[in-house]
Amino acid sequence: MRSACLPFAIFLLLSSDFSPGSLAARQDQPIFKAQSELVVLHVSVRDRRGRHVTGLDRDAFTVIDDGKPQTLSMFSADDVPASVGLLIDNSNSMRPNRDRVIVSAVEFVKHSHARDEIFVLTFNEDVRNAWGPSLTGATDPDRFASAMSGAIVARGMTAIYDAIVAGLQRVAAGSHSRQVVIAVSDGDDNASKASRDEVIEQVHQSDATIYTIALIDPLTREGNPKLLRQLARATGGESYQPRRADDIGEAFDEIARDIRSAYTLAYAPTTTAGKSDDERRRRTVRVYVRSKDGRALRVRTRDGYFENRRGDHR
């Protein structure tokens, strides 16, 4: 994770609303000036029925990093803005679902946080910028719909690997510490310059949470939904495979709710002795959450991050 570890003061600035009204509301709260580097996790919590669980406090969360319990330096249940990238398949396989994807993307933007920063990349043989980045609160839905209609032509081959790499690079340069990538495709690749292994490496090094919507033709069953599930699970995201075109909008709605209801945790990880200065390895992270009555809850978050001994956590 390239920016999973942030100086504490910088993280607070990035993840908080510092409008004049919010500053007044926070005057009685402590101001942290510590400069220790933090691992930042965005955690989705659900009950056994799959419903989002809100209203938990920090005592409900246990973080294990490389087998060691961690002390949370920061905890937030607030709905914070995010930098969001939509990666929309523009190849011939998109043709049956094109109109529904456009409508669903427009609805997603309408119901996003007003300060979310959003961009759209479309991809067939090439990856192209179709929109933004721009704030959703300042986005005219009609203009956005028109831009999507002109950009998504549904022809050609598919370079999803290249699109994932480009999307991760773009979202990492966003304005918000919360980073989200939503990939809409059948998951098949027949035109990328990047390889599958290169994509997996980029995903593991990124801070973005990836959500995927697999659009598989029920007649041909062509595509690679397994890849889309792998990308989502590695980052604490979720993968959806709508059975009908009419279900695409429901998948977008569920992703929007998941983004808005996530908890944000941060901690300064304990160091591991005995590693050389140049050795870079991946630390595993596990998060456990219990409800107020002690029941274990379902958790999704990133499963690890890269570090080296110079304190550069990636």
Secondary structure as a PSIPRED ss2 file (coil, helix, strand):
# PSIPRED VFORMAT (PSIPRED V4.0)

   1 M C   1.000  0.000  0.000
   2 R C   1.000  0.000  0.000
   3 S C   1.000  0.000  0.000
   4 A C   1.000  0.000  0.000
   5 C E   0.000  0.000  1.000
   6 L E   0.000  0.000  1.000
   7 P E   0.000  0.000  1.000
   8 F H   0.000  1.000  0.000
   9 A H   0.000  1.000  0.000
  10 I H   0.000  1.000  0.000
  11 F H   0.000  1.000  0.000
  12 L H   0.000  1.000  0.000
  13 L H   0.000  1.000  0.000
  14 L H   0.000  1.000  0.000
  15 S H   0.000  1.000  0.000
  16 S C   1.000  0.000  0.000
  17 D C   1.000  0.000  0.000
  18 F C   1.000  0.000  0.000
  19 S C   1.000  0.000  0.000
  20 P H   0.000  1.000  0.000
  21 G H   0.000  1.000  0.000
  22 S H   0.000  1.000  0.000
  23 L H   0.000  1.000  0.000
  24 A H   0.000  1.000  0.000
  25 A H   0.000  1.000  0.000
  26 R C   1.000  0.000  0.000
  27 Q C   1.000  0.000  0.000
  28 D C   1.000  0.000  0.000
  29 Q C   1.000  0.000  0.000
  30 P C   1.000  0.000  0.000
  31 I C   1.000  0.000  0.000
  32 F C   1.000  0.000  0.000
  33 K C   1.000  0.000  0.000
  34 A C   1.000  0.000  0.000
  35 Q C   1.000  0.000  0.000
  36 S C   1.000  0.000  0.000
  37 E E   0.000  0.000  1.000
  38 L E   0.000  0.000  1.000
  39 V E   0.000  0.000  1.000
  40 V E   0.000  0.000  1.000
  41 L E   0.000  0.000  1.000
  42 H E   0.000  0.000  1.000
  43 V E   0.000  0.000  1.000
  44 S E   0.000  0.000  1.000
  45 V E   0.000  0.000  1.000
  46 R E   0.000  0.000  1.000
  47 D C   1.000  0.000  0.000
  48 R C   1.000  0.000  0.000
  49 R C   1.000  0.000  0.000
  50 G C   1.000  0.000  0.000
  51 R C   1.000  0.000  0.000
  52 H E   0.000  0.000  1.000
  53 V C   1.000  0.000  0.000
  54 T C   1.000  0.000  0.000
  55 G C   1.000  0.000  0.000
  56 L C   1.000  0.000  0.000
  57 D C   1.000  0.000  0.000
  58 R H   0.000  1.000  0.000
  59 D H   0.000  1.000  0.000
  60 A H   0.000  1.000  0.000
  61 F E   0.000  0.000  1.000
  62 T E   0.000  0.000  1.000
  63 V E   0.000  0.000  1.000
  64 I E   0.000  0.000  1.000
  65 D E   0.000  0.000  1.000
  66 D C   1.000  0.000  0.000
  67 G C   1.000  0.000  0.000
  68 K E   0.000  0.000  1.000
  69 P E   0.000  0.000  1.000
  70 Q C   1.000  0.000  0.000
  71 T C   1.000  0.000  0.000
  72 L E   0.000  0.000  1.000
  73 S E   0.000  0.000  1.000
  74 M E   0.000  0.000  1.000
  75 F E   0.000  0.000  1.000
  76 S E   0.000  0.000  1.000
  77 A C   1.000  0.000  0.000
  78 D C   1.000  0.000  0.000
  79 D C   1.000  0.000  0.000
  80 V C   1.000  0.000  0.000
  81 P C   1.000  0.000  0.000
  82 A C   1.000  0.000  0.000
  83 S E   0.000  0.000  1.000
  84 V E   0.000  0.000  1.000
  85 G E   0.000  0.000  1.000
  86 L E   0.000  0.000  1.000
  87 L E   0.000  0.000  1.000
  88 I E   0.000  0.000  1.000
  89 D E   0.000  0.000  1.000
  90 N C   1.000  0.000  0.000
  91 S C   1.000  0.000  0.000
  92 N H   0.000  1.000  0.000
  93 S H   0.000  1.000  0.000
  94 M H   0.000  1.000  0.000
  95 R H   0.000  1.000  0.000
  96 P H   0.000  1.000  0.000
  97 N H   0.000  1.000  0.000
  98 R H   0.000  1.000  0.000
  99 D H   0.000  1.000  0.000
 100 R H   0.000  1.000  0.000
 101 V H   0.000  1.000  0.000
 102 I H   0.000  1.000  0.000
 103 V H   0.000  1.000  0.000
 104 S H   0.000  1.000  0.000
 105 A H   0.000  1.000  0.000
 106 V H   0.000  1.000  0.000
 107 E H   0.000  1.000  0.000
 108 F H   0.000  1.000  0.000
 109 V H   0.000  1.000  0.000
 110 K H   0.000  1.000  0.000
 111 H C   1.000  0.000  0.000
 112 S C   1.000  0.000  0.000
 113 H C   1.000  0.000  0.000
 114 A C   1.000  0.000  0.000
 115 R C   1.000  0.000  0.000
 116 D C   1.000  0.000  0.000
 117 E E   0.000  0.000  1.000
 118 I E   0.000  0.000  1.000
 119 F E   0.000  0.000  1.000
 120 V E   0.000  0.000  1.000
 121 L E   0.000  0.000  1.000
 122 T E   0.000  0.000  1.000
 123 F E   0.000  0.000  1.000
 124 N C   1.000  0.000  0.000
 125 E C   1.000  0.000  0.000
 126 D C   1.000  0.000  0.000
 127 V E   0.000  0.000  1.000
 128 R E   0.000  0.000  1.000
 129 N E   0.000  0.000  1.000
 130 A E   0.000  0.000  1.000
 131 W E   0.000  0.000  1.000
 132 G E   0.000  0.000  1.000
 133 P E   0.000  0.000  1.000
 134 S E   0.000  0.000  1.000
 135 L E   0.000  0.000  1.000
 136 T H   0.000  1.000  0.000
 137 G H   0.000  1.000  0.000
 138 A H   0.000  1.000  0.000
 139 T C   1.000  0.000  0.000
 140 D C   1.000  0.000  0.000
 141 P H   0.000  1.000  0.000
 142 D H   0.000  1.000  0.000
 143 R H   0.000  1.000  0.000
 144 F H   0.000  1.000  0.000
 145 A H   0.000  1.000  0.000
 146 S H   0.000  1.000  0.000
 147 A H   0.000  1.000  0.000
 148 M H   0.000  1.000  0.000
 149 S H   0.000  1.000  0.000
 150 G H   0.000  1.000  0.000
 151 A H   0.000  1.000  0.000
 152 I C   1.000  0.000  0.000
 153 V C   1.000  0.000  0.000
 154 A C   1.000  0.000  0.000
 155 R C   1.000  0.000  0.000
 156 G C   1.000  0.000  0.000
 157 M C   1.000  0.000  0.000
 158 T C   1.000  0.000  0.000
 159 A C   1.000  0.000  0.000
 160 I H   0.000  1.000  0.000
 161 Y H   0.000  1.000  0.000
 162 D H   0.000  1.000  0.000
 163 A H   0.000  1.000  0.000
 164 I H   0.000  1.000  0.000
 165 V H   0.000  1.000  0.000
 166 A H   0.000  1.000  0.000
 167 G H   0.000  1.000  0.000
 168 L H   0.000  1.000  0.000
 169 Q H   0.000  1.000  0.000
 170 R H   0.000  1.000  0.000
 171 V H   0.000  1.000  0.000
 172 A H   0.000  1.000  0.000
 173 A C   1.000  0.000  0.000
 174 G C   1.000  0.000  0.000
 175 S C   1.000  0.000  0.000
 176 H C   1.000  0.000  0.000
 177 S C   1.000  0.000  0.000
 178 R C   1.000  0.000  0.000
 179 Q E   0.000  0.000  1.000
 180 V E   0.000  0.000  1.000
 181 V E   0.000  0.000  1.000
 182 I E   0.000  0.000  1.000
 183 A E   0.000  0.000  1.000
 184 V E   0.000  0.000  1.000
 185 S E   0.000  0.000  1.000
 186 D C   1.000  0.000  0.000
 187 G C   1.000  0.000  0.000
 188 D C   1.000  0.000  0.000
 189 D C   1.000  0.000  0.000
 190 N C   1.000  0.000  0.000
 191 A C   1.000  0.000  0.000
 192 S C   1.000  0.000  0.000
 193 K C   1.000  0.000  0.000
 194 A C   1.000  0.000  0.000
 195 S C   1.000  0.000  0.000
 196 R H   0.000  1.000  0.000
 197 D H   0.000  1.000  0.000
 198 E H   0.000  1.000  0.000
 199 V H   0.000  1.000  0.000
 200 I H   0.000  1.000  0.000
 201 E H   0.000  1.000  0.000
 202 Q H   0.000  1.000  0.000
 203 V H   0.000  1.000  0.000
 204 H H   0.000  1.000  0.000
 205 Q H   0.000  1.000  0.000
 206 S C   1.000  0.000  0.000
 207 D C   1.000  0.000  0.000
 208 A C   1.000  0.000  0.000
 209 T E   0.000  0.000  1.000
 210 I E   0.000  0.000  1.000
 211 Y E   0.000  0.000  1.000
 212 T E   0.000  0.000  1.000
 213 I E   0.000  0.000  1.000
 214 A E   0.000  0.000  1.000
 215 L C   1.000  0.000  0.000
 216 I C   1.000  0.000  0.000
 217 D C   1.000  0.000  0.000
 218 P C   1.000  0.000  0.000
 219 L C   1.000  0.000  0.000
 220 T C   1.000  0.000  0.000
 221 R C   1.000  0.000  0.000
 222 E C   1.000  0.000  0.000
 223 G C   1.000  0.000  0.000
 224 N C   1.000  0.000  0.000
 225 P H   0.000  1.000  0.000
 226 K H   0.000  1.000  0.000
 227 L H   0.000  1.000  0.000
 228 L H   0.000  1.000  0.000
 229 R H   0.000  1.000  0.000
 230 Q H   0.000  1.000  0.000
 231 L H   0.000  1.000  0.000
 232 A H   0.000  1.000  0.000
 233 R H   0.000  1.000  0.000
 234 A H   0.000  1.000  0.000
 235 T C   1.000  0.000  0.000
 236 G C   1.000  0.000  0.000
 237 G C   1.000  0.000  0.000
 238 E C   1.000  0.000  0.000
 239 S E   0.000  0.000  1.000
 240 Y E   0.000  0.000  1.000
 241 Q C   1.000  0.000  0.000
 242 P C   1.000  0.000  0.000
 243 R C   1.000  0.000  0.000
 244 R C   1.000  0.000  0.000
 245 A H   0.000  1.000  0.000
 246 D H   0.000  1.000  0.000
 247 D H   0.000  1.000  0.000
 248 I H   0.000  1.000  0.000
 249 G H   0.000  1.000  0.000
 250 E H   0.000  1.000  0.000
 251 A H   0.000  1.000  0.000
 252 F H   0.000  1.000  0.000
 253 D H   0.000  1.000  0.000
 254 E H   0.000  1.000  0.000
 255 I H   0.000  1.000  0.000
 256 A H   0.000  1.000  0.000
 257 R H   0.000  1.000  0.000
 258 D H   0.000  1.000  0.000
 259 I H   0.000  1.000  0.000
 260 R H   0.000  1.000  0.000
 261 S H   0.000  1.000  0.000
 262 A C   1.000  0.000  0.000
 263 Y E   0.000  0.000  1.000
 264 T E   0.000  0.000  1.000
 265 L E   0.000  0.000  1.000
 266 A E   0.000  0.000  1.000
 267 Y E   0.000  0.000  1.000
 268 A C   1.000  0.000  0.000
 269 P C   1.000  0.000  0.000
 270 T C   1.000  0.000  0.000
 271 T C   1.000  0.000  0.000
 272 T C   1.000  0.000  0.000
 273 A C   1.000  0.000  0.000
 274 G C   1.000  0.000  0.000
 275 K C   1.000  0.000  0.000
 276 S C   1.000  0.000  0.000
 277 D C   1.000  0.000  0.000
 278 D C   1.000  0.000  0.000
 279 E C   1.000  0.000  0.000
 280 R E   0.000  0.000  1.000
 281 R E   0.000  0.000  1.000
 282 R E   0.000  0.000  1.000
 283 R E   0.000  0.000  1.000
 284 T E   0.000  0.000  1.000
 285 V E   0.000  0.000  1.000
 286 R E   0.000  0.000  1.000
 287 V E   0.000  0.000  1.000
 288 Y E   0.000  0.000  1.000
 289 V E   0.000  0.000  1.000
 290 R E   0.000  0.000  1.000
 291 S C   1.000  0.000  0.000
 292 K C   1.000  0.000  0.000
 293 D C   1.000  0.000  0.000
 294 G C   1.000  0.000  0.000
 295 R C   1.000  0.000  0.000
 296 A E   0.000  0.000  1.000
 297 L C   1.000  0.000  0.000
 298 R E   0.000  0.000  1.000
 299 V E   0.000  0.000  1.000
 300 R E   0.000  0.000  1.000
 301 T C   1.000  0.000  0.000
 302 R C   1.000  0.000  0.000
 303 D C   1.000  0.000  0.000
 304 G E   0.000  0.000  1.000
 305 Y E   0.000  0.000  1.000
 306 F E   0.000  0.000  1.000
 307 E E   0.000  0.000  1.000
 308 N E   0.000  0.000  1.000
 309 R C   1.000  0.000  0.000
 310 R C   1.000  0.000  0.000
 311 G C   1.000  0.000  0.000
 312 D C   1.000  0.000  0.000
 313 H C   1.000  0.000  0.000
 314 R C   1.000  0.000  0.000
